[in-house]
Amino acid sequence: MRHAHSTLQEIFETRIQTLALTLHPTTVRDYRFVTRDFLRYLHTAFPHLRRLSQLRRDPHLLGWLRWLGEHLPPLANKTRISRLIMIRRLLEDLAADGHPVEPDLIRAEDFPPLPRYLPRPLSPQDDQLLQQELRRTDDLHANALLLTRATGIRIGECVNLALDCLRPLGSDQWALHVPIGKVYTERLVPADPDVRRWVERILALRAQAPSTHLANSEGFLLPRNAGRHSLHQPLRRALAEAGQRAGCSCHVTPHRLRHSFATEMLRLGVSLPALMQLLGHHDIRMTLRYLEVTQPDLQREFHLARQNVARLHQVPTIAVPTKTAAADLPGIRQAIAATRHLLEQFRRRLADEKTRRKLQRLDKRLLTIASQLDDIPTPEK
């Protein structure tokens, strides 16, 4: 049997080294951490387990699942799901490589439910107050936060923007180049005059930064006194303080700016596929969550629109004779027009479709009579 004398640690590590050829280094690091944790549990709970062929769903995998559920401090469901996915993939890959691994060691029912949360945008009032305060402050951090709000980029993506992040696309068309970030992708976000103005303002303020900061910021839009992570906390602190000065009703975080951008885009009519591209989402289900946030707005606009239906489709008013019309052709035509008008008003109030169609046929007959009257010469007096 292949690898009969290899330890479980060696077998799993060999497989992880193969994954390292295509996965991001941080993902490979996560695989190693989860694998060590899994094997440490097996060694402690089942010290006689030495080979993959001995691995069983019950008691080994079920015991590990219970152990994850009893972890102190408790593990978030998202963390437990991530660990199950990694171990399941390793086991399936080892089985495909010819190792004696039993099937279905980890099943779909083993995964805890994902937490369901909704984005938390700022209220329109808080959003306006905050942006006014950031414009008034007008320092490097304030302009970086305004740029984040106007484009919906993540705070880490803002920190990593390059000096030449503004890219011309055509005649008076610009885009902000967002570098590879959280989901290992890059994208272009449309840049309006406000976005271009904030980038230009950041460049002007950047030139006034201490030389030590500029030395650590070669090629980056935002200067920093150390590594890129040194900017995260100052930006978060500057945003929270600006929110307090502006009198916002909640604690303001960078991700709330992103949620506010997404919600605003939906309210302005941006489609979900387009919003997904703007936000850099991999899964449309993440973008769909913003629909639930904007449901109150959609409901309000829908009911306002329904109230306006009657005004939008009002039948033009027509003078209805209050006395007997003259017994001549103009009087007859006026009487027919008034009758058609009353018939149409009555028909629109009816719910029964059969009756509505019958009245519509009567109206056509009256129209035919009116048109035939045009062929009758007016008698001479």
CORSUL-V559262 format. One record per residue. N is the residue number from 1. RES is the residue in one small letter. SS is DSSP state (alpha for helix, beta for strand, coil for the rest). Layout:
# CORSUL-V559262
n = <N,N>
res = <RES,RES>
ss = <SS,SS>
This chain:
# CORSUL-V559262
n = <1,2,3,4,5,6,7,8,9,10,11,12,13,14,15,16,17,18,19,20,21,22,23,24,25,26,27,28,29,30,31,32,33,34,35,36,37,38,39,40,41,42,43,44,45,46,47,48,49,50,51,52,53,54,55,56,57,58,59,60,61,62,63,64,65,66,67,68,69,70,71,72,73,74,75,76,77,78,79,80,81,82,83,84,85,86,87,88,89,90,91,92,93,94,95,96,97,98,99,100,101,102,103,104,105,106,107,108,109,110,111,112,113,114,115,116,117,118,119,120,121,122,123,124,125,126,127,128,129,130,131,132,133,134,135,136,137,138,139,140,141,142,143,144,145,146,147,148,149,150,151,152,153,154,155,156,157,158,159,160,161,162,163,164,165,166,167,168,169,170,171,172,173,174,175,176,177,178,179,180,181,182,183,184,185,186,187,188,189,190,191,192,193,194,195,196,197,198,199,200,201,202,203,204,205,206,207,208,209,210,211,212,213,214,215,216,217,218,219,220,221,222,223,224,225,226,227,228,229,230,231,232,233,234,235,236,237,238,239,240,241,242,243,244,245,246,247,248,249,250,251,252,253,254,255,256,257,258,259,260,261,262,263,264,265,266,267,268,269,270,271,272,273,274,275,276,277,278,279,280,281,282,283,284,285,286,287,288,289,290,291,292,293,294,295,296,297,298,299,300,301,302,303,304,305,306,307,308,309,310,311,312,313,314,315,316,317,318,319,320,321,322,323,324,325,326,327,328,329,330,331,332,333,334,335,336,337,338,339,340,341,342,343,344,345,346,347,348,349,350,351,352,353,354,355,356,357,358,359,360,361,362,363,364,365,366,367,368,369,370,371,372,373,374,375,376,377,378,379,380,381>
res = <m,r,h,a,h,s,t,l,q,e,i,f,e,t,r,i,q,t,l,a,l,t,l,h,p,t,t,v,r,d,y,r,f,v,t,r,d,f,l,r,y,l,h,t,a,f,p,h,l,r,r,l,s,q,l,r,r,d,p,h,l,l,g,w,l,r,w,l,g,e,h,l,p,p,l,a,n,k,t,r,i,s,r,l,i,m,i,r,r,l,l,e,d,l,a,a,d,g,h,p,v,e,p,d,l,i,r,a,e,d,f,p,p,l,p,r,y,l,p,r,p,l,s,p,q,d,d,q,l,l,q,q,e,l,r,r,t,d,d,l,h,a,n,a,l,l,l,t,r,a,t,g,i,r,i,g,e,c,v,n,l,a,l,d,c,l,r,p,l,g,s,d,q,w,a,l,h,v,p,i,g,k,v,y,t,e,r,l,v,p,a,d,p,d,v,r,r,w,v,e,r,i,l,a,l,r,a,q,a,p,s,t,h,l,a,n,s,e,g,f,l,l,p,r,n,a,g,r,h,s,l,h,q,p,l,r,r,a,l,a,e,a,g,q,r,a,g,c,s,c,h,v,t,p,h,r,l,r,h,s,f,a,t,e,m,l,r,l,g,v,s,l,p,a,l,m,q,l,l,g,h,h,d,i,r,m,t,l,r,y,l,e,v,t,q,p,d,l,q,r,e,f,h,l,a,r,q,n,v,a,r,l,h,q,v,p,t,i,a,v,p,t,k,t,a,a,a,d,l,p,g,i,r,q,a,i,a,a,t,r,h,l,l,e,q,f,r,r,r,l,a,d,e,k,t,r,r,k,l,q,r,l,d,k,r,l,l,t,i,a,s,q,l,d,d,i,p,t,p,e,k>
ss = <coil,coil,coil,coil,coil,coil,coil,alpha,alpha,alpha,alpha,alpha,alpha,alpha,alpha,alpha,alpha,alpha,alpha,coil,coil,coil,coil,coil,alpha,alpha,alpha,alpha,alpha,alpha,alpha,alpha,alpha,alpha,alpha,alpha,alpha,alpha,alpha,alpha,alpha,alpha,alpha,alpha,alpha,coil,coil,coil,coil,coil,coil,alpha,alpha,alpha,coil,coil,alpha,alpha,alpha,alpha,alpha,alpha,alpha,alpha,alpha,alpha,alpha,alpha,alpha,coil,coil,coil,coil,coil,coil,coil,alpha,alpha,alpha,alpha,alpha,alpha,alpha,alpha,alpha,alpha,alpha,alpha,alpha,alpha,alpha,alpha,alpha,alpha,alpha,alpha,coil,coil,coil,coil,coil,coil,coil,coil,coil,coil,coil,alpha,alpha,alpha,coil,coil,coil,coil,coil,coil,coil,coil,coil,coil,coil,coil,coil,alpha,alpha,alpha,alpha,alpha,alpha,alpha,alpha,alpha,alpha,alpha,alpha,alpha,alpha,coil,coil,alpha,alpha,alpha,alpha,alpha,alpha,alpha,alpha,alpha,alpha,alpha,alpha,coil,coil,coil,alpha,alpha,alpha,alpha,alpha,coil,coil,beta,coil,coil,coil,beta,beta,beta,beta,beta,coil,coil,beta,beta,beta,beta,beta,beta,coil,coil,coil,coil,coil,coil,coil,coil,beta,beta,beta,beta,beta,coil,alpha,alpha,alpha,alpha,alpha,alpha,alpha,alpha,alpha,alpha,alpha,alpha,alpha,alpha,coil,coil,coil,coil,alpha,alpha,alpha,alpha,alpha,coil,coil,coil,coil,beta,coil,coil,coil,coil,coil,coil,coil,coil,coil,alpha,alpha,alpha,alpha,alpha,alpha,alpha,alpha,alpha,alpha,alpha,alpha,alpha,alpha,alpha,alpha,alpha,coil,coil,coil,coil,coil,coil,coil,alpha,alpha,alpha,alpha,alpha,alpha,alpha,alpha,alpha,alpha,alpha,alpha,alpha,alpha,coil,coil,coil,coil,alpha,alpha,alpha,alpha,alpha,alpha,alpha,alpha,coil,coil,coil,coil,alpha,alpha,alpha,alpha,alpha,alpha,alpha,alpha,alpha,alpha,coil,alpha,alpha,alpha,alpha,alpha,alpha,alpha,alpha,alpha,alpha,alpha,alpha,alpha,alpha,alpha,alpha,alpha,alpha,coil,coil,coil,coil,coil,coil,coil,coil,coil,coil,coil,coil,coil,coil,coil,coil,alpha,alpha,alpha,alpha,alpha,alpha,alpha,alpha,alpha,alpha,alpha,alpha,alpha,alpha,alpha,alpha,alpha,alpha,alpha,alpha,coil,coil,coil,coil,alpha,alpha,alpha,alpha,alpha,alpha,alpha,alpha,alpha,alpha,alpha,alpha,alpha,alpha,alpha,alpha,alpha,alpha,alpha,alpha,alpha,coil,coil,coil,coil,coil,coil,coil,coil>
